[in-house]
Amino acid sequence: MNRIEVHLWVAAVLQWLVAASNIFAARIFAYRENIARVTPFVREVFIVQNVYIMATVVMFGIVCVAFAPELAGGSALGRFLSGFLAI
């Protein structure tokens, strides 16, 4: 395992922490109380967007762990994905 792979594992843990922080954000920002005041359509859009964003961040963390050698390998796809995930 090279140094870049270790950094990818650290990035995965950080991404999972970001996803987990959304669970606490729901309480801090009182999502339940605030979202009760909007129309059902807006409520559904909000919930779907939050779930999608959390799932995407979790999956990026999984990609960083499961495919660390490929991301660190130097192929064009690996460089692109690593750059995208870093940004």
Backbone torsions as a table, in degrees:
resi	resn	phi	psi	omega
1	MET	NA	129.9	179.9
2	ASN	-96.7	177.4	-174.9
3	ARG	-61.6	-38.2	-178.0
4	ILE	-64.1	-37.7	178.6
5	GLU	-63.0	-38.2	177.5
6	VAL	-63.2	-41.9	178.2
7	HIS	-63.6	-36.2	177.7
8	LEU	-65.9	-37.3	177.3
9	TRP	-66.2	-40.8	176.8
10	VAL	-62.9	-42.3	177.7
11	ALA	-60.4	-39.4	178.3
12	ALA	-61.7	-44.9	179.6
13	VAL	-63.0	-41.5	178.5
14	LEU	-63.9	-39.6	177.9
15	GLN	-64.4	-39.7	178.2
16	TRP	-67.0	-34.1	176.1
17	LEU	-66.4	-39.1	176.3
18	VAL	-62.3	-45.2	179.1
19	ALA	-62.6	-42.9	-179.8
20	ALA	-66.8	-31.5	-180.0
21	SER	-65.6	-23.9	177.3
22	ASN	-65.2	-27.6	177.4
23	ILE	-65.9	-42.7	178.2
24	PHE	-73.4	-30.8	179.1
25	ALA	-62.4	-34.6	179.3
26	ALA	-59.5	-38.9	178.1
27	ARG	-75.0	-44.5	-176.4
28	ILE	-61.8	-42.8	-177.3
29	PHE	-92.4	6.0	176.9
30	ALA	51.9	53.3	-179.2
31	TYR	-55.2	-45.7	-174.9
32	ARG	-58.9	-46.0	-179.2
33	GLU	-69.6	-42.5	-177.4
34	ASN	-71.1	-37.6	-177.0
35	ILE	-75.8	-18.6	177.7
36	ALA	-66.7	-20.2	-177.6
37	ARG	-86.7	-9.0	-177.3
38	VAL	-99.3	170.5	-179.9
39	THR	-68.0	156.2	179.2
40	PRO	-57.4	-35.9	179.6
41	PHE	-64.0	-47.8	179.4
42	VAL	-63.4	-38.7	178.0
43	ARG	-60.0	-46.5	-179.8
44	GLU	-65.1	-42.1	178.4
45	VAL	-60.6	-44.5	179.9
46	PHE	-60.2	-47.5	-178.6
47	ILE	-64.3	-45.4	-179.3
48	VAL	-63.0	-42.2	179.2
49	GLN	-62.9	-42.8	179.9
50	ASN	-65.4	-43.0	178.7
51	VAL	-64.3	-42.0	179.7
52	TYR	-62.5	-45.2	-179.3
53	ILE	-64.1	-44.6	179.1
54	MET	-63.1	-43.1	179.9
55	ALA	-63.9	-39.4	179.6
56	THR	-64.4	-44.4	-179.7
57	VAL	-65.5	-41.4	177.5
58	VAL	-62.4	-43.4	-179.4
59	MET	-65.8	-37.6	175.8
60	PHE	-61.1	-38.1	176.0
61	GLY	-63.3	-41.6	177.8
62	ILE	-64.0	-41.3	177.8
63	VAL	-61.1	-42.5	-179.8
64	CYS	-62.1	-35.5	-179.4
65	VAL	-81.9	-49.2	-173.1
66	ALA	-71.3	-30.7	-175.5
67	PHE	-120.6	29.5	-179.8
68	ALA	-55.6	-45.1	179.5
69	PRO	-61.8	-38.2	179.3
70	GLU	-69.5	-40.2	179.0
71	LEU	-67.2	-33.2	-178.6
72	ALA	-90.1	-4.2	-171.7
73	GLY	-70.3	-30.3	179.8
74	GLY	108.4	0.3	176.2
75	SER	-70.6	162.6	-179.1
76	ALA	-61.7	-43.0	179.5
77	LEU	-65.4	-42.2	178.3
78	GLY	-61.7	-43.3	178.1
79	ARG	-64.6	-42.9	179.9
80	PHE	-61.4	-50.8	-178.8
81	LEU	-63.7	-40.7	177.9
82	SER	-62.1	-43.4	177.7
83	GLY	-63.6	-43.7	178.8
84	PHE	-61.5	-46.3	-179.9
85	LEU	-66.2	-33.1	179.1
86	ALA	-69.0	-36.4	-179.4
87	ILE	-72.8	NA	NA
